[in-house]
Amino acid sequence: MSEKYCIILGDGMADEPLAELSGMTPLEAAHTPNMDYIAREGSMGLLKTVPEGYSPGSDIANLSVLGYDPVSCYTGRGALEAASMGITLGDEDVAYRCNLVTIRNGIIEDFNAGHISSEEGAALLTSLNKHLTGMICYPGISYRNLIVLPGGKGCESTAPHDVTGQQAELYLPKGSDAEKLLKAMEISREIFADHPVNRDRIRREKNPATSIWPWSGGKHPAIQPFSDIFGLKGGIISAVDLLNGIGTYAKMEIIKVPGATGFIDTDYQAKARYAIEALKYLDFLFIHVEAPDEAGHMGSIEEKVKAIERVDEMIGTIMSQFTGRIAVLPDHPTPIRIKTHTADPVPFAILGKEKDTTTRFSEKEGQKGKYGLLPGTSLIPLLIS
Ligand SMILES: [Zn+2]
């Protein structure tokens, strides 16, 4: 039987030492016997998932981990998510991620409008579409939606999770498509202001979606099929459109898991069960868990440690049934201190090749690993060699 491979990625797991954890990082403070086993019986290193000059988005970092150099293939997050949502972009279309956000008194209070439900988001965007011309919104999962501009040219934009608590007007779109996008934002503010969805949310003491926030637009990216590059039949398990979009362009199997939410309440064990089944017929599986990143954005140490422990239990379930090679890593740090991503290299561990002197899975141990510091795109070649 030929070797099989599994990468388990805990989004944003890496962090910094925290006084509240007696100088430990959340990875160090969490009880992670399975990740520690992978580190101890395998080997570690550090992975530079974000190339110099790029912002540390999950799109950039995960493309690198999957073997695609963002420098040659990245266009924007919106285009990746479009593929996952079943939207085929024409050559002249620019797709932007379109968050539903809460802006009050000019301040971006919440980049996800209180984790608004997909149904509520769809109702708001359906109303908005009736008033838009020359562009269209597509409802996605929760606050993660899309707006497509036919004949768009792209523009400078800012991820709202990077500027939470700051003045919205400082970070509005600038450049070619900005005029159209600003108009759409203005219309959304008017349509959403007294929308039944928001009236209901306010009554339930949830953040209302006061506006759309378009960002990271791009055209159809040039991503080669995964099997052409690595000669492996690959699949992806993720609740996040961005990851499923990369998988769609890469012609990987997209495995949807019921109960996977892209948040800290996701069904970790369901992901493990689906992974075990998928690995029976696939050569390669990429399992992405968004929860630790969301906890990082919330600035919650407790939720981050808990999310990491749930990821570890998920790994344990997979390892009880899967005997191929396993790699575990975050895509980027999402430090509690700053509640957003950084571009620092992340620790990774590979089980099933060789053993080094690392004893547990942590940022510090990653620095001691035998693989040293490698570019993100070299992880899969290393895993399968
Ligand atoms: Zn990420």
Boltz pocket constraint, residues with backbone or C-beta under 6 A from the ligand:
constraints:
  - pocket:
      binder: B
      contacts: [[A, 11], [A, 12], [A, 57], [A, 58], [A, 59], [A, 61], [A, 293], [A, 331], [A, 332]]
      max_distance: 6.0
